[in-house]
Amino acid sequence: MSLETDIKQKKFRNSYQKLSINLKYTSNWLGYREMDLFKEHDLTSQQYNVLRILRGQSCSGVKVSDIAERMLDKNSNASRLIDKLLAKNLAKRTSCPNDRRAVDVVITDEGLALLEAMEPALLEIETSLSEALTEQEADQLCTLLDKLRKSE
């Protein structure tokens, strides 16, 4: 379907207004698809993002400030998110070997197992994207989105 049909709006001020609305609408559309999966596993999208960051660090821990820098949602409170993951035993704190005052966060085996359990459903979402766009089109769209963000 087209944006016009989906939101029942026939006219836009210009192509840039349409683009802005389409980006928000599409982001929400994708977010809602993922949200059902996250709810099923008692996670938020932000908690999932933190788990992905921790998994990417493998066995080495990462400081809360570094997690906050890498978050997709820059308005997220990384400390609060980590506290929730600690309470669910999906992450744990470890002392930083380089700075005794600092604390690193690492993913637990339970956290890794949860991500692994979620993988098939996330692959389904990716597959639906691949049914709509070729890999070349996906790369081109990524390039255009990167270009858009660099215009700041």
Order of alpha helices (4+ residues) and beta strands (2+ residues): alpha-alpha-alpha-beta-alpha-alpha-beta-beta-alpha-alpha
